[in-house]
Every structure is written in structure tokens, then in C-alpha cells.
């Protein structure tokens, strides 16, 4: 199927299978539930709608066309589309321009509404600011907020009305419109428009009053505060699908293809199976293939997360997006486009993300009952006071008070304000929290899975040990071996050269340098013929490792380290050990995980000996080693099937799918962009202790959100009967609602006092 065939839904055939719909118009989790119910009513359709990613995964049977699914969503009052396929070209899909920012319109609407609403609120609440014609200035400023700023709420409320349903948008729209319309009535038909009129801010109000008061600050304030909450929510949700984009953009953009013996540079999207292309040192391998000519070391860490490069020679398979660290090679393409390992990993991340449980916020869960009850209560209040003869002004005043006192300003602020303060505090500590959905996961976590390379360890090869034969000067060994390795581009050679320079000073120049394929290197340094590499290389020159060096080499290799033999002038002189080192803070981090009630597990693609050595050093009891990237997801799932709530900490592309599959994904900011995007929490510092602080901060933020929601609901529950009984006029109701919001914000601000376990 061509790419153009997928752009227009009408052009698609209707086979049985799965399709992903991009959903627009959802404003809360109840919207996702409504769409899901609508789709599942269709014969042969099973749908899951994810509010966080704004996507619907739909399995459909024969006889159901994709356009039928789109039409069903549109009948529910929302938008749906089949997304275009990702570009395989030279990146012409490009980076999103600032002017294309989908959050920008909401941001502009929020900022303008706040600028207009603040003076209105100030004049209403501070009598000293109520000059002669203040009420008319308030009307001038509040009208655009109610008409244009609150338009998304009014539009959603109208759609809900046509569908016979109600959400928080309905209550916001009704409450703000009621306050605004009553204010217009009081200004034009009551006494509120009289020059010099001021608000009488009294706690008790006689029945029948109300036509002399305006409630523009309630209408404008509620609109602005709810818009602010929606903006922060939209900004965090926008990153939901960024992991897939980061994966697809990780590969090479163009490639040098051999055609008729001549190199022709073409976009990667034009590569076909069977094409032969050239990869020079430092370049990314364009697609999966098999080496045709040349030898090199390939840095696979982008896909495997492991730091030790892989030696490749003719016939060896290579993967797209990995980096050629050594010599020039030619590769024959075996898989392109969606068949490559990179594309398969992208699909794994997508499936893991969409497989997460949808978390509905408390406010949205109760809105299906709360909103209709409030509306009925307001109508009942109006009818009751009219029937009892209290007068139209008193009846309408009480009804408006019910709507205003129930207006969910505090509910709308409960999550975003706590999230804003918590994430702001986290950012100062090097902890980035993606959104409120993340916080729900932290309270249940009982197991933390740690990737080894780059997470528990530094992920960088270093010279860790030097062993010499008796009587051999260590500094001379390092100078000669380091000088020879300094001429090589191999990552292990670079580690030896760097370590030798640090320990022995300036390195001499090497002459007659030669690479022995698969064995090591040789050359002349200061008149000595020096050999550095495998023991087989030294044996070719009749140089055998003495017993002491042989034991040192075997001991290093038993711990998963790389041992390199060094010899010159006819004799083996020493063994250099290169290894990935454990971060100095990892053991302390593991201790803190245990204090939080978490059981640590080490998960790595490295061999068992290496994994167990690292685990013993940092204090981890359970080790899962020698797992392929795709197996990491399965291992996380196995732990979940054991009844564990799993947090995953990783930094490589190979960790991305596992981060998405885990109940909580923590990505090290020193790692790859795709791992960061797939994670729920990002640790900017490469310090594993930050992961423990991140879980503590997340749990604290979640408790704050729950406290805010409890106050918001308790406030509404207590105040609604007072408003219905006519004991509150809308002005006092507005003040009470404002106090509720202030309380929620103040409670959230307490998160600024959160401190890391280690102040450093």
C-alpha cells in the first residue's frame, strides 16, 4: 500500500485488522469513555481510547471500513482521522515550527483572558478600587473573556447538550453564563449600574436582594483559571507521542549508495533491499544489512545500550541507526523502512504506551453524577423560591448562587497547580515529571528495575587495571601500549590511550602502525615492535603470557571485563583491563530505593558474570542478564504478571519500550532522547539517587492533588445546601469560590519546600 493511499481514509480498503485513529475535541477522560462506548457499539469493533495520547486503537472485523469508524466518532461530536504514514525520507517531515505549535492558540486565549480578568477581580474584591463607573469598566473587560475566552467551554457544552450528556464543561459554561447574564440584568434593569454603586460585602443577605450586585468577577475569574489549568494540561499531553517521533528521526537521513562503482548520495527513503552502500567512520548505518567489504567496530549502544563495540567483518549483520566507529565498510541492505529493527522498536514503544491503563481523574469520574445533580438542584432552587412567592429576583439569585458555588474552579485548579509547583520544584532538582498520570503510578510501585549500562554504571569504557610481569616498569608499559592504541579509532583503544596518557604523561609517536584483523594492532614505538590485542596475536609472534598475567586476564574476563595483552621485543609484558565502571552514587541509590519499600532488580543485555559483579557492588539481589532489547519488555511484563507494580530506570533506545511498558518509567537525562520521551519521569542528572527523589516528589505531589480534590468536593458538598436555602447570594458564593481556589493554590505551594534526601 503506498503512502498516498493512506492519506485519505476514503481510499483505504476495508480488511479486518487494526487501525489507529487520531481523536480531536476531547476535553476530559469522560470524553474518551464516551467515544469508546460509541465505537464498541458497532458490530465487530473493539476499541480502546486513550485520553492522554488522544488516540484510539480499534480492532475491526470484515465489513467495517475505517471511514465507518471515523463517522461513528464524528456522530459522538468529536473529530477523528487516520494519521498519515511517517516519512522515510531525509527528514522532510521536519521539525515542528513554532508557528505550528498546537498549544499556542490555547496559550494565547489563556494569557489574554487572564490580563482582562485580573482587573475585574481586583475591582470587585477591593472596595477602594470601585470608582464611580467601575462596574461598566468591569463589563467592558469581562465581556470578551465570557464570549471569546470561554468559547471552548460553551462549544463543548453545546455538543454535550446535543448528545444529551453533561460534563465539567457544561457546568463551567452554565455557571459563567448565569453570572454574566445576571450581571447584565442587574446593570441594565436593576440598580447595579447606578454611578457610585459599590459592592456591599456582607455575610448575611435578606431574601429578595441581588439585583443591585454584579458577578462579572466570578464569570471572568472562573473562565481564566480553568483555561490556565487546561493550558498546563495540554502542554504536558503534547509530549505523549514524542517517543515514536524521536525513534524514527534517529536513523540516518541520507546514504552513499554504490551504483556502477560510483557513490551516489540519496535519501534513506530511496534505499531498496539489495542496494550496497558505503559507511565511513563516524557515520550512522542507514538500514539493516550485511557487511560486504571491510572490517570495523560498530557502536551498538544506541540500540543495545551496551558500551562495548561489536567487531564486524564481511558477512556480519549490522543494524540501522548504529554508528560505525572504525574503518570504512560497505553494506548490502537486507531490510528497509518499516521492517528494520529501529522501526520494530518504534512499534514496541507505541504498543507499550497504548497498553497502559487509562487513568481517570477524580473530578472527571464524578462529573457524570455531580454535574447533572448541580443543574437539577439549581433548577429546583429556582422553582422552589418562585412557588413560595419570594420573588423572581430572590429566586434567580439563589439559583445563580447554586451554580456559582458549585462552579468547579477549585476542581480545575487542584491538579494543574499542584503539578505546576511539583514539577517546578522537581526541575530545580533535575527531575522532570511529564503529567498527572505519572503521579498515579508512583503510589503503587513496589519494584524498581535498573538498566545497567549508563544507569547503574557510567556507560563509558575506561582503563581500570594494569598488570605487568615482574620487573616491568608500569609507566613504560602504558607509554608504549598507549602510543600504539592512540593510532587506532577503536573505542577500547581510545580508552587505553586516554588512561595511559593520564597515568604516564605524554605518549610517543608510533610508526609502521598496522591493524591485524580480529586480533589487535602492531607497530614500532621508540624502536620496539609493540603488539597490543588478543593473546592469539602475541602467540603469532611467539610471545606467551606467563602464569601471573594469564590468571589476571582470566579473572578480569570472569567479571565481564575486557583484557588486552601487551608485548614487545619477543616477550609478553603485561595485561591492560578495560571496563565500564559503576557510578559512585549507585549503591547509595539502591539503599534509598529499599527505604521507599522498593525491591531493586538489575536488568541488562550484558553477560551474567558482568551483571552479577555489578549487582554485588551496588547491593542488588536479583539479576536478569543476557536479555535482548525486545526481551526487556517481556521481562517487565513478567514482573507485572507476578503482581508487582514496576518502575523502570533506563537511558538507551533499547530501554524505551520497557520504559513505556512499566507502570512508571524513569529515563536518565544523560541517555538517548527516545528513552527520555518514553519515560514518565526524566532525571536530568546522571545520578541514580535522583530516581529515589523523583519517586518521593511524585508521591508527595499526588498526596497534594488528592488533598486539593478532597477540599474542592467537600467545599461544594457543604456550600450547595446553603446556597439552595437562600443563605448565600452569588457575591458571597463567588467570594467563597475564590477562597476555595486560594486554598488549593496555597496547599500546592507547600511543595516548594520539598528537599532531596541529599542536599548536594
Secondary structure, 3 states (H helix, E strand, C coil): CCHHHHHCHHHCCCCCEEEEEEEECCCCHHHHHHHHHHHHCCCCEEEEEECCCCEEEEEECCCCCHHHHHHHHHHCCCEEEECCCCCCCCCCCCCCCHHHCCCHHHHHHHHHHHHHHHHHHHHHHCHHHCCCCHHHHHHHHHHHHHHHHCHHHHHHHHHHHHHCCCCHHHHHHHHHHHHHHHHHHHHHCCCCCCCCCCCCCCCCCCCCCCCCCCCHHHHHHHHHHHHHHHHHHHHHHCCCCHHHHHHHCCCCCEEEEEECCEEEEEEHHHCCCCCEEEECCCCECCCEEEEEECCEEEECHHHHCCCCCEEECCCCEECCCCEECCCCEEEEEEECHHHCHHHHHHHHHHHHHHCCCCCCCHHHHHHHHHHHHHHHHHHHHHHHHHHCCCCHHHHHHHHHHHHHHHCCHHHHHHHHHHHHHHHHHHHHCCEEECCHHHHHHHCCCCEEEEEHHHHHEEEEEEEEEEEECCCCCHHHHHHHHHHHHCCCCCHHHHHHHHHHHHHHCCCCCEEEEEEECCCEEEEEECCEEEEEECHHHHHHCCCCCCHHHHHHHHHHHHCCCEEEEEEECCEEEEEEEEEEEECCCHHHHHHHHHHCCCEEEEECCCCHHHHHHHHHHHCCCEEECCCCHHHHHHHHHHHHHCCCCEEEEECCHHHHHHHHHCCEEEEECCCCHHHHHHCCEEECCCCCHHHHHHHHHHHHHHHHHHHHHHHHHHHHHHHHHHHHCCCCCHHHHHHHHHHHHHHHHHHHHHHHHCCCCCCC
